[in-house]
């Protein structure tokens, strides 16, 4: 019978521990990132005057006038 290679076993244990710590670190980072994204945004009113969605501008009117469909 062969003896077990304890050096290989120890390196696998270190690898598994590091993977567990890395996963925990990623989870914490994602939670912190989500918490900062949930903070209310300050609205300075600059975008309130702008129309949303499609709006026809002079540039678009010129394109439609020249376009041959």
N, C-alpha and C positions, 0 to 999 in steps of 0.2 A: 504494500500500500504506500501511496505517496503521502508525504506530510503536507499539510495545508500551508500555503504561502501567506504568512501573516502580514508581510509587507504589502501585498496586493489588497488584502482585506482592509488594512488601515487606510490606504489611498482611496478605496471605494467609500469608506466611511467619511473621510474628509470631503470627498466630492459630493456626497449626499447632503452633508451638513451645509456646504456652501450653496447648493441648489436651494435648500430650504430657506436659508437666509436671503438669497437673491429674490426668491419669490415673495417673501415677506416685505422686502424693501420695495419691490415693484408695487405691491398692494398699497403700501403706505403712500408712495409717491402718487399713485392714481387717486387715492382718497383725498390727498391734499390738493391735487389739481382740480378735482371735482368741487371741493369746498370753495376754492377761490373762484371757480366759474359760476357758482351759485350766488355770489355776492351781487347785490343790485347795481345796475349800471347807472351812472349819473347822466341824465339827459339835459344837455345844454340848450335844447330847443332849436339848434341849427338845422336839424333834419325835418322839423315839423312843417316848414314852409315848402319843402320839395314834394312834388307828386310822386306817388309810388306806382310801380308797374309800368306798362307801356304808355308812352306819351309821344306824340308826334312833334318833332322839332323841324326847324327849317332844313337842317341837313337831311333828314329823312324825306321831307317833301321834295327836295332836289333830286334825291336818288330815285324816288318813284317817278318823277317827271322824265328822267333820262332812261329809265329801265325799259327794256322791251321784253315783255312777257309773252 
